[in-house]
């Protein structure tokens, strides 16, 4: 398939492996978004900050700075039912003069309330020692935001519902353990017509733990569609 634009996700160490089938579905060993390298006080301050944000009411937060938009549609500022995913929290890198980070950047992906349209990335900076936001909230039109664990689970569910090859794979696996790896998140990737320039696309690889071979499937989370590349043995 032709790749229009590939964005390797390297914002944070978010190695996600989702297990489905006979085992309880999970994504990674630790589902907490709080970076483990922070001290206890910083972790608590970050938790309070996240808890205080509340549910988003519009695609573009009030008072935020929009980055990379050719124009803002009126629907972006209109109140709506907005689905939001916390995708990464990245503390400052330690230095010789500063052993512990003082701030962290948080990234959220907000899905468009209009089905099939791309969403936006929201970025906030928080002071880890006070739990308060630093500076203005920024909103990006085109940012290589990593997929959240919830999005990976949604992609797996879409593949199981819409891909005949995945359905057949599970029938053949029967009671075997099935492992699903999310290999690559891309933007505007896939066959012509499969994805727009800002669509969120993930390649899933299904493994039967008790048999050789695997199955690759591409899922467009923005449009809710699935593409079935050839199976590799």
QUIQUIHU-V517368 format. One record per pair of residues at least 24 apart in sequence whose C-alpha atoms are under 6 Angstrom apart, sorted by the first residue. I is the first residue (numbers start at 1). J is the second residue. Records with the same first field share a line. If there is no record, write none. Layout:
I: J  J
//
This chain:
1: 190  191
3: 189
4: 188  189
5: 187  188
6: 186  187
7: 186
9: 146
17: 181
18: 180
19: 179  180
21: 178
27: 149
42: 128  129
45: 131
46: 131
49: 131
64: 137  138
65: 138
66: 139
67: 139  140
68: 141
69: 141
82: 113
83: 110  111
84: 109  110
85: 109
87: 146  147  148
102: 128
103: 127  128
116: 222  223
118: 198  199
177: 209
178: 207  208  209
179: 206  207
180: 205  206
181: 205
//
